[in-house]
Amino acid sequence: MIPVWVWAVMAGALLAAVTAEVVLTGRPGHRLPTARGAIRWAAVYVSLAVLFGLAVGATAGWTAAGQFYGGYLTEYSLSLDNLFIFYLIMSWFAVPAARQQRVLLLGIGLALVIRTVLIVAGVAAIHRFGWLFYPMGAFLLWTAASLISGRSGSPADEQHTWLRSWLRQRIRHADDDHGNRLIVWRARRPVATPLLMLAIAIGLADVMFAFDSIPAVFGITTRASLIVACNVLALMGLRQLYVLLVRTLNRIRYLNTGLAVVCAFIGVKLLLEALDSSGVGWAVNIPAPISVTVVAAILLFTVVAGLAAGRVRRPGGHDHAHRTIGECRFAIVDTDGNGVWQRHDGEELARKLCESFGHAPDSALGRAVADGQRALFEAMLAHMDTDGDQEISPDEFIAGLSRAIEDRPGFESAVRATAATLIKVADRDGHGVLDPAEYRQLAAVYGTSAEEAERAFGRLDVDHNGVLDTAELSLGISQFFAA
């Protein structure tokens, strides 16, 4: 039994940490935390989890502490995919950088309330119906197979599409003039502001995509209080990982494989526990210390293997490949082929796009496309133009691919504007998205073959719904300017 004072101290420390973070990082005009600041705050929340586990071990036994640490690691690792969903929601509705941490805090707070209800109900159901371990174990094995195959699975896809449709029906950016208020009064009635709607969206998305992590934690412990603690401490630290990982989540090697192995291990553990409780003699009950050791070892091996794979290269091979890729990408932006990327290239590309899809270059749409190309060039000029001559040479372009973009919010804003205008110019059927045929025609303007366009479409269609929206096309443009 964990003493009440342990819970009180943990709650007070967590509340103090969150308050201090909000006060220190919530100043007017403050943007997303820097990577260094995010690391510092992530270390604070991880330290709180470590100290809480030590307090649990000292007062309630080290078996309970091992269960907490195992659940915390599992919850933290399986929640990484949620970061990408958060990023998509922020991109869909162009949430300013200054508000993103506030939206995440409110959304995750809502998610914790819903998760707590689900956890308490789930623990009560498991204690009464032990056979529930069978479907839970099977679900985790199915999740592992989906992660390895690279598919998110149809249930998640349906939730993803439903969430996007629900949001688009309710959020209007033109009304987003209420600062940080959650509710405003209109005609003597309370009306939710876009900030509140986005927070609700974040919370619902987190819960929807938590149906693998919660059963996984049940495989380590069925104590509701420990599971709630795992969720609270993991999700509060997850906000900092958003800053660190959301821009490079798709580059983390072997992430899906590592998470799949964790899901498979805990799924097998749940099935063995169910068989053991049913009287099957050969079924073994894996102790909590072994579970936490295995989970920690899998995650550690995933990180180490990813880092090692990123560093393995043939002498000179990496630099040569990097330069070759950079030269190919530069040839795409150098529309007139004169060896430098200039503002005129964007205007020429806008003209080609309009002509390809039957729009007049001097129409409102044509001017919008040109403005989008100009905004993207200006963002990259600030990042890549090291000699200040207001144009980008091949060497500057290639070198810029390897550097972190300092004004990331400005770059992302330009990318979203460019993606939105490209969809408008290429969307022949007026659905607000690009189908494969429309994307192939758009890619052809950039000199991409039909086969290359088909492969690129498959990579960018992250929700597997057969079309590309603004967020997915924005992701592709962002990746184009990354090494």
C-alpha positions as CSV (number, residue, x, y, z in Angstrom):
1,M,0.0,0.0,0.0
2,I,1.5,3.3,-1.1
3,P,1.1,5.9,1.7
4,V,-1.1,9.0,1.1
5,W,1.8,11.3,1.7
6,V,3.7,9.9,-1.3
7,W,0.8,10.7,-3.6
8,A,0.4,14.1,-2.0
9,V,4.1,15.0,-2.5
10,M,4.1,13.7,-6.1
11,A,1.0,15.6,-6.9
12,G,2.4,18.8,-5.4
13,A,5.7,18.5,-7.1
14,L,4.1,17.8,-10.5
15,L,1.7,20.8,-10.0
16,A,4.6,23.0,-9.1
17,A,6.6,21.9,-12.1
18,V,3.7,22.5,-14.5
19,T,3.0,25.9,-13.0
20,A,6.7,26.9,-13.2
21,E,6.9,25.8,-16.8
22,V,3.7,27.7,-17.8
23,V,4.9,30.8,-16.1
24,L,8.4,30.7,-17.5
25,T,7.5,29.7,-21.0
26,G,4.1,31.4,-21.3
27,R,5.4,35.0,-21.6
28,P,3.8,37.1,-24.4
29,G,5.3,36.4,-27.7
30,H,7.0,33.3,-26.5
31,R,7.4,30.6,-29.2
32,L,7.9,26.9,-28.9
33,P,10.7,26.1,-26.4
34,T,14.1,25.6,-27.8
35,A,15.6,22.1,-28.0
36,R,17.8,22.9,-25.0
37,G,14.8,24.2,-23.0
38,A,12.7,21.2,-23.9
39,I,15.5,18.8,-22.8
40,R,15.7,20.6,-19.5
41,W,12.0,20.4,-18.8
42,A,11.8,16.8,-20.0
43,A,14.6,16.0,-17.5
44,V,12.5,17.6,-14.8
45,Y,9.5,15.4,-15.5
46,V,11.6,12.2,-15.9
47,S,13.3,13.0,-12.6
48,L,9.9,13.3,-10.9
49,A,9.0,9.8,-12.3
50,V,12.3,8.4,-11.0
51,L,11.9,9.9,-7.6
52,F,8.3,8.7,-7.4
53,G,9.4,5.2,-8.3
54,L,12.0,5.3,-5.5
55,A,9.4,6.5,-3.0
56,V,7.1,3.6,-4.1
57,G,9.9,1.2,-3.7
58,A,10.8,2.5,-0.2
59,T,7.3,2.5,1.1
60,A,5.4,-0.2,-0.8
61,G,8.1,-2.6,-2.0
62,W,10.4,-2.8,-5.0
63,T,8.0,-5.1,-6.9
64,A,5.5,-2.2,-7.0
65,A,8.3,0.2,-8.0
66,G,9.3,-2.2,-10.8
67,Q,5.7,-2.3,-12.0
68,F,5.6,1.5,-12.0
69,Y,8.9,1.9,-13.9
70,G,7.8,-0.8,-16.5
71,G,4.4,0.8,-17.0
72,Y,6.0,4.3,-17.3
73,L,8.5,3.2,-19.9
74,T,5.8,1.4,-21.9
75,E,3.4,4.3,-21.7
76,Y,6.1,6.8,-22.7
77,S,7.4,4.7,-25.6
78,L,4.0,3.8,-27.0
79,S,2.8,7.4,-26.8
80,L,5.5,8.6,-29.2
81,D,3.3,8.0,-32.3
82,N,0.8,10.4,-30.8
83,L,3.2,13.2,-31.4
84,F,2.7,12.9,-35.1
85,I,-1.1,13.1,-34.7
86,F,-0.6,16.2,-32.6
87,Y,1.6,17.7,-35.3
88,L,-1.0,16.9,-38.0
89,I,-3.8,18.7,-36.0
90,M,-1.5,21.7,-35.4
91,S,-0.7,21.8,-39.1
92,W,-4.3,21.3,-40.3
93,F,-5.4,24.5,-38.5
94,A,-2.1,26.5,-38.6
95,V,-1.9,26.8,-34.8
96,P,0.6,29.6,-34.0
97,A,3.8,28.5,-32.3
98,A,3.0,30.7,-29.3
99,R,-0.2,28.7,-28.6
100,Q,0.9,25.2,-29.3
101,Q,2.2,24.4,-25.8
102,R,-1.0,25.8,-24.3
103,V,-3.1,23.7,-26.6
104,L,-1.0,20.6,-25.8
105,L,-1.3,21.2,-22.0
106,L,-5.1,21.6,-22.1
107,G,-5.5,18.7,-24.5
108,I,-3.4,16.3,-22.5
109,G,-5.1,17.4,-19.3
110,L,-8.4,16.4,-20.9
111,A,-6.9,13.1,-22.1
112,L,-5.7,12.3,-18.6
113,V,-9.2,12.7,-17.2
114,I,-10.7,10.4,-19.9
115,R,-7.8,7.9,-19.5
116,T,-8.3,7.7,-15.7
117,V,-11.9,6.8,-16.2
118,L,-11.0,4.1,-18.7
119,I,-8.3,2.8,-16.5
120,V,-10.5,2.5,-13.4
121,A,-13.2,0.9,-15.5
122,G,-10.7,-1.5,-17.2
123,V,-9.2,-2.6,-13.9
124,A,-12.6,-3.3,-12.4
125,A,-13.6,-5.3,-15.5
126,I,-10.3,-7.3,-15.5
127,H,-10.7,-8.2,-11.8
128,R,-14.2,-9.4,-12.5
129,F,-13.7,-11.0,-16.0
130,G,-10.2,-12.5,-16.2
131,W,-10.9,-13.7,-19.8
132,L,-10.5,-10.1,-21.0
133,F,-6.7,-10.7,-21.0
134,Y,-7.3,-12.9,-24.1
135,P,-8.7,-10.1,-26.4
136,M,-6.2,-7.6,-24.9
137,G,-3.3,-9.9,-25.7
138,A,-4.6,-10.6,-29.2
139,F,-5.1,-6.8,-29.8
140,L,-1.5,-6.1,-28.8
141,L,-0.2,-8.8,-31.1
142,W,-2.3,-7.3,-33.9
143,T,-0.9,-3.9,-33.1
144,A,2.7,-5.3,-33.3
145,A,2.0,-6.8,-36.7
146,S,0.5,-3.5,-37.9
147,L,3.6,-1.6,-36.7
148,I,6.0,-4.0,-38.4
149,S,4.0,-3.9,-41.7
150,G,4.0,-0.1,-41.6
151,R,0.2,0.3,-41.5
152,S,-1.6,2.0,-38.7
153,G,-4.6,-0.3,-39.1
154,S,-8.1,0.5,-40.3
155,P,-9.6,1.4,-36.9
156,A,-7.0,4.1,-36.3
157,D,-7.4,5.3,-39.9
158,E,-11.2,5.6,-39.4
159,Q,-10.7,7.5,-36.2
160,H,-8.1,9.8,-37.9
161,T,-10.5,10.6,-40.7
162,W,-13.5,11.1,-38.4
163,L,-11.5,13.4,-36.2
164,R,-10.4,15.6,-39.1
165,S,-14.0,15.8,-40.4
166,W,-15.4,16.7,-36.9
167,L,-12.8,19.4,-36.5
168,R,-13.3,21.0,-39.9
169,Q,-17.0,21.3,-39.3
170,R,-16.5,23.2,-36.0
171,I,-13.3,25.3,-36.2
172,R,-13.1,28.5,-38.2
173,H,-9.9,30.4,-38.2
174,A,-11.6,33.6,-39.0
175,D,-13.2,33.5,-35.5
176,D,-9.9,33.0,-33.7
177,D,-9.5,36.4,-32.2
178,H,-10.1,35.5,-28.6
179,G,-6.5,35.2,-27.4
180,N,-6.1,32.4,-24.9
181,R,-9.8,32.4,-23.8
182,L,-11.5,29.0,-23.9
183,I,-15.1,30.3,-23.9
184,V,-16.8,33.5,-25.1
185,W,-20.3,34.7,-24.7
186,R,-22.5,35.4,-27.8
187,A,-26.1,36.2,-27.6
188,R,-25.9,35.4,-23.9
189,R,-24.7,31.9,-24.7
190,P,-21.3,30.3,-24.0
191,V,-19.5,29.4,-27.2
192,A,-16.3,27.4,-27.3
193,T,-13.3,29.2,-28.9
194,P,-11.1,27.5,-31.5
195,L,-8.4,27.2,-28.7
196,L,-10.8,25.0,-26.6
197,M,-11.9,23.0,-29.7
198,L,-8.3,22.3,-30.6
199,A,-7.5,21.2,-27.0
200,I,-10.5,18.9,-27.1
201,A,-9.2,17.5,-30.4
202,I,-5.8,16.8,-29.0
203,G,-7.4,15.1,-26.0
204,L,-9.7,12.9,-28.1
205,A,-6.9,12.0,-30.5
206,D,-4.6,11.0,-27.6
207,V,-7.3,8.7,-26.2
208,M,-8.1,7.2,-29.6
209,F,-4.5,6.3,-30.1
210,A,-4.0,5.1,-26.5
211,F,-5.9,1.8,-27.1
212,D,-2.6,0.0,-27.5
213,S,-0.7,1.6,-24.6
214,I,-3.4,1.1,-21.9
215,P,-3.8,-2.6,-22.5
216,A,0.0,-2.9,-22.6
217,V,0.3,-1.3,-19.1
218,F,-2.3,-3.8,-17.9
219,G,0.2,-6.5,-18.9
220,I,2.6,-5.1,-16.3
221,T,0.3,-4.2,-13.5
222,T,-3.4,-4.1,-12.8
223,R,-3.2,-1.6,-9.9
224,A,-5.3,1.3,-11.1
225,S,-3.3,3.9,-9.0
226,L,0.0,2.9,-10.5
227,I,-1.4,2.9,-14.0
228,V,-2.8,6.4,-13.5
229,A,0.5,7.6,-12.2
230,C,2.3,6.1,-15.2
231,N,-0.1,7.9,-17.5
232,V,0.1,11.2,-15.8
233,L,3.9,11.4,-15.6
234,A,4.4,10.0,-19.1
235,L,2.0,12.4,-20.8
236,M,3.2,15.5,-19.0
237,G,6.7,14.8,-20.2
238,L,5.4,14.0,-23.7
239,R,4.7,17.7,-24.3
240,Q,8.5,18.3,-24.3
241,L,9.2,15.4,-26.7
242,Y,6.8,17.1,-29.1
243,V,9.3,19.9,-29.4
244,L,12.2,17.5,-29.8
245,L,10.8,14.8,-31.9
246,V,7.9,16.1,-34.0
247,R,10.2,17.5,-36.7
248,T,12.3,14.3,-36.9
249,L,9.8,11.6,-35.9
250,N,9.8,10.0,-39.3
251,R,13.6,9.8,-39.3
252,I,13.9,7.7,-36.1
253,R,15.2,4.4,-37.3
254,Y,13.6,1.2,-36.1
255,L,11.0,3.0,-33.9
256,N,8.1,1.0,-35.2
257,T,10.0,-2.2,-34.9
258,G,11.0,-1.5,-31.3
259,L,7.4,-0.6,-30.4
260,A,6.1,-3.7,-32.2
261,V,8.4,-5.9,-30.1
262,V,7.2,-4.2,-26.9
263,C,3.6,-4.8,-27.9
264,A,4.3,-8.4,-28.9
265,F,6.1,-9.2,-25.7
266,I,3.3,-7.7,-23.5
267,G,0.6,-9.3,-25.6
268,V,2.2,-12.7,-25.1
269,K,2.6,-12.0,-21.4
270,L,-1.2,-11.2,-21.2
271,L,-2.1,-14.4,-23.0
272,L,0.1,-16.4,-20.7
273,E,-1.4,-14.9,-17.6
274,A,-4.9,-15.6,-19.0
275,L,-3.9,-19.2,-19.7
276,D,-2.3,-19.6,-16.3
277,S,-5.4,-18.3,-14.5
278,S,-7.5,-20.8,-16.6
279,G,-5.4,-23.6,-15.2
280,V,-3.1,-24.4,-18.1
281,G,-0.1,-26.0,-16.5
282,W,2.6,-25.0,-19.0
283,A,1.7,-21.3,-19.0
284,V,4.1,-19.2,-17.1
285,N,3.4,-16.0,-15.3
286,I,6.3,-13.5,-16.1
287,P,7.2,-11.6,-13.0
288,A,7.1,-7.8,-13.0
289,P,10.9,-7.3,-12.6
290,I,11.5,-9.4,-15.7
291,S,8.9,-7.4,-17.6
292,V,10.4,-4.1,-16.8
293,T,13.9,-5.4,-17.7
294,V,12.7,-6.7,-21.0
295,V,10.9,-3.5,-21.9
296,A,13.8,-1.3,-20.9
297,A,16.2,-3.6,-22.9
298,I,14.1,-3.5,-26.0
299,L,13.8,0.3,-25.9
300,L,17.5,0.7,-25.2
301,F,18.5,-1.6,-28.1
302,T,16.1,0.2,-30.4
303,V,17.8,3.6,-29.7
304,V,21.3,2.2,-29.9
305,A,20.6,0.3,-33.1
306,G,19.1,3.4,-34.7
307,L,22.1,5.5,-33.7
308,A,24.5,2.9,-35.0
309,A,22.7,2.5,-38.3
310,G,22.8,6.2,-38.8
311,R,26.5,6.3,-38.4
312,V,27.5,3.3,-40.5
313,R,28.6,4.4,-43.9
314,R,31.3,3.7,-46.5
315,P,34.3,6.1,-46.5
316,G,33.1,9.1,-48.5
317,G,29.9,7.4,-49.4
318,H,27.6,9.5,-47.2
319,D,29.0,12.8,-48.3
320,H,28.7,11.8,-52.0
321,A,25.2,10.6,-51.6
322,H,24.2,13.7,-49.6
323,R,25.6,16.0,-52.4
324,T,23.9,13.9,-55.1
325,I,20.5,14.2,-53.4
326,G,21.1,17.9,-52.8
327,E,22.0,18.5,-56.5
328,C,18.8,16.7,-57.6
329,R,16.7,18.8,-55.3
330,F,18.4,22.0,-56.4
331,A,17.6,21.2,-60.0
332,I,13.9,21.1,-59.1
333,V,13.9,24.6,-57.5
334,D,16.2,26.1,-60.2
335,T,13.4,26.4,-62.7
336,D,15.2,28.3,-65.4
337,G,18.4,26.2,-65.0
338,N,20.8,29.1,-64.7
339,G,22.6,27.6,-61.7
340,V,21.2,29.7,-58.9
341,W,17.8,29.7,-57.1
342,Q,16.2,33.2,-57.4
343,R,12.9,34.8,-56.8
344,H,12.3,34.6,-60.5
345,D,12.3,30.8,-60.3
346,G,9.3,30.8,-58.1
347,E,7.4,33.1,-60.5
348,E,8.3,30.9,-63.4
349,L,7.2,27.8,-61.5
350,A,3.9,29.4,-60.6
351,R,3.3,30.2,-64.3
352,K,4.0,26.6,-65.3
353,L,1.7,25.3,-62.6
354,C,-1.2,27.6,-63.7
355,E,-0.7,26.6,-67.4
356,S,-0.6,22.9,-66.6
357,F,-4.0,23.1,-64.8
358,G,-5.6,25.7,-67.0
359,H,-5.5,28.7,-64.8
360,A,-4.5,32.2,-65.9
361,P,-1.2,33.3,-64.3
362,D,-2.6,36.8,-63.6
363,S,-5.8,35.4,-61.9
364,A,-6.3,35.6,-58.2
365,L,-5.3,31.9,-57.9
366,G,-2.2,32.5,-60.0
367,R,-1.1,35.4,-57.8
368,A,-1.8,33.2,-54.7
369,V,0.5,30.5,-56.1
370,A,3.2,33.0,-56.9
371,D,2.9,34.5,-53.4
372,G,3.2,31.0,-51.9
373,Q,6.4,30.3,-53.9
374,R,7.8,33.7,-53.0
375,A,7.1,33.1,-49.2
376,L,8.9,29.8,-49.4
377,F,11.9,31.3,-51.2
378,E,12.2,34.1,-48.7
379,A,12.1,31.6,-45.8
380,M,14.9,29.5,-47.4
381,L,16.8,32.6,-48.4
382,A,17.1,33.6,-44.7
383,H,18.3,30.1,-43.9
384,M,20.6,29.3,-46.9
385,D,22.0,32.6,-48.3
386,T,25.3,32.8,-46.4
387,D,26.9,35.4,-48.6
388,G,23.9,37.8,-48.6
389,D,23.6,38.1,-52.4
390,Q,19.8,37.5,-52.3
391,E,20.1,34.2,-54.3
392,I,21.0,30.6,-53.4
393,S,23.8,28.7,-55.0
394,P,24.0,24.9,-55.3
395,D,26.6,24.8,-52.5
396,E,24.5,27.0,-50.2
397,F,21.5,24.9,-50.9
398,I,23.3,21.6,-50.1
399,A,24.9,23.0,-47.0
400,G,21.5,24.4,-45.8
401,L,20.0,20.9,-46.0
402,S,22.2,19.8,-43.2
403,R,21.6,22.7,-40.9
404,A,18.7,23.1,-38.5
405,I,16.3,25.9,-39.6
406,E,16.4,28.6,-36.9
407,D,13.1,30.3,-37.7
408,R,11.2,27.0,-37.8
409,P,7.8,28.6,-37.1
410,G,8.3,31.0,-40.1
411,F,9.4,28.2,-42.3
412,E,6.5,26.0,-41.4
413,S,4.1,28.9,-42.0
414,A,5.6,29.4,-45.5
415,V,5.4,25.6,-46.2
416,R,1.7,25.5,-45.2
417,A,0.9,28.5,-47.4
418,T,2.7,26.9,-50.3
419,A,1.0,23.5,-49.8
420,A,-2.4,25.2,-49.6
421,T,-2.0,27.0,-52.9
422,L,-0.6,23.9,-54.6
423,I,-3.7,22.0,-53.6
424,K,-5.9,24.8,-54.8
425,V,-4.3,25.0,-58.2
426,A,-4.2,21.2,-58.7
427,D,-7.5,20.2,-57.2
428,R,-9.6,19.7,-60.3
429,D,-12.6,18.2,-58.7
430,G,-12.9,20.8,-55.9
431,H,-12.7,18.4,-53.0
432,G,-9.9,20.3,-51.2
433,V,-7.5,17.4,-51.4
434,L,-5.3,15.8,-54.1
435,D,-6.1,12.3,-55.5
436,P,-3.3,10.2,-57.1
437,A,-4.0,11.5,-60.6
438,E,-4.0,15.2,-59.5
439,Y,-0.8,14.6,-57.6
440,R,0.9,12.9,-60.6
441,Q,0.1,15.9,-62.7
442,L,1.3,18.3,-60.1
443,A,4.6,16.3,-59.6
444,A,5.1,16.3,-63.4
445,V,5.5,20.1,-63.4
446,Y,8.4,19.5,-61.1
447,G,9.9,17.0,-63.5
448,T,8.9,13.9,-61.5
449,S,8.0,10.7,-63.4
450,A,4.7,8.9,-62.9
451,E,6.4,6.0,-61.1
452,E,8.3,8.4,-58.7
453,A,5.1,10.3,-58.1
454,E,3.2,7.1,-57.2
455,R,5.9,6.1,-54.7
456,A,6.0,9.6,-53.2
457,F,2.2,9.7,-52.9
458,G,2.3,6.4,-50.9
459,R,4.8,7.9,-48.5
460,L,2.9,11.1,-48.0
461,D,-0.5,9.6,-47.5
462,V,0.1,8.9,-43.8
463,D,-3.6,8.2,-43.0
464,H,-4.0,5.9,-46.0
465,N,-7.2,7.4,-47.1
466,G,-6.2,7.7,-50.7
467,V,-5.8,11.5,-50.9
468,L,-3.4,14.1,-49.8
469,D,-4.5,17.1,-47.6
470,T,-2.6,20.3,-46.8
471,A,-0.9,18.8,-43.7
472,E,0.4,15.8,-45.6
473,L,1.6,17.9,-48.5
474,S,3.2,20.3,-46.0
475,L,5.1,17.4,-44.5
476,G,6.4,16.4,-48.0
477,I,7.6,20.0,-48.6
478,S,9.3,20.1,-45.2
479,Q,11.1,16.8,-45.9
480,F,12.3,18.2,-49.2
481,F,14.3,20.8,-47.4
482,A,15.8,18.4,-44.8
483,A,18.9,16.3,-45.3
